[in-house]
Amino acid sequence: MQLTEQEWMQAVDELVTHLQALIRCRTVNPPGNESEAATYLARVLRAEGLEPVVLESAPGRGNMVVRLQGTGEAPPLLLLSHTDVVPVEPEHWTHDPFGGDIVDDMVWGRGALDMKGIVAMQLMTVLLLHRRHVPLKRDVIFAATADEEAGGEYGIGYLVREHPDLIRAEVALSEFGGFNLELYGRRFYLVQAGEKGICQFKVRARGTPGHGSTPHQDNAVVKLARAVVRLGNARLPYRRTRIAEAFIQGVANHLEGLPQRLVRGLLHPTSAAFLFRTHALPSQLERLIYPMLHNTVTPTMLQAGQKVNLIPSVAEAVVDARILPGETQETLFAQVRTVIGEGYELEVYAYGDPLEQPLGTPMWQLLVERLQAHDPDAQVVPFLLTGATDAKWLRQLDIPCYGFAPMRFPPDMNFRALVHGHDERIPISALAFGLPILYEVVTRYATGGSFTG
Ligand SMILES: [Zn+2]
């Protein structure tokens, strides 16, 4: 079932060609126009004798789904990706964001990392399985959907609602995971096993209206400002989630001496607080692990007053809060009230539950084992994403979804700064590293029968 070196090189060349074509499809969301990418994928798949469908949730909002038929001895596996991208400011780009140029062995363009590179990798995986007549016990479904960058309503949300049987699966693989990170000179791969929940809310202060020339102590603007400052400085209580614990243990086990002891200190609230206060950890690690151990609150919008000489009776701030698995709006609000004190109204603005995938499933073990096999010096650890992806929609169908798009980046490349940033680009070497791993994972899982039975 293995490919030769030569065959892998050809497959990577082909992957790059598809990626360039996908970058040239202008699928900036809004408005999306993902049908262009969906149609391209469908054309490629149809030319190989497969039977993809393109379903539009609205004009131009195309979702492509294709299925490789297995014997049905075990439930399907879903490869899920999105074809829409975020907008660009072209004046800040070194190369055309929709050109798909290859410069310095990297493919440039909006979506190269998030996530057309992965769309192309999933496409190539499906094409290789099909061409090589790999005998599948599970169906392998590949869904390239619209609208992820704006919440997924017209993409995976639409499929979950209107066509659930097209995508029903035992487990799914999608974006944001499987990439490397260097800490203390050692290499780690982070596989995404959960997402924080969103609880965006308003803080409202009320006061006594009056004339600006006669100040008093019950000014809503001043009251609100106090709350905003407290929220900005707040460190909410430590909570050790399952994913954070596995991450900390995994990282510590791959280290020695002082770094190992420091990282182990993250397992306990008091030493963790000390490590964060003194910035004793590498900044990359601190930025990653702090949000995995705490709810966070970030004031982002303010509204108060209409006239310079009028003290308003009400002032509002909008706060973007992200909550850990195990937390709810109620537990967050209790923490927020402790921080800001009495006398404020809290009102939910938008809410989405946190998501925690099971660790230790056969798929999880397979992801870890295959990554490890391709980079024996590295350590694979789970992590919790601070943002939200389309994985949340799959929960409605009880499909666990891991962020797994295996890629090895050069250690000096801060790829996370390029996601949604200027000059987004992907090294071809990262794709060449990842494709065989994804192919092996999918092949083993889909030919291996039921792991759960
Ligand atoms: Zn994405």
Residues whose N, C-alpha, C, O or C-beta is under 5 A from the ligand:
A	BS01	ZN	D114 M115 E175
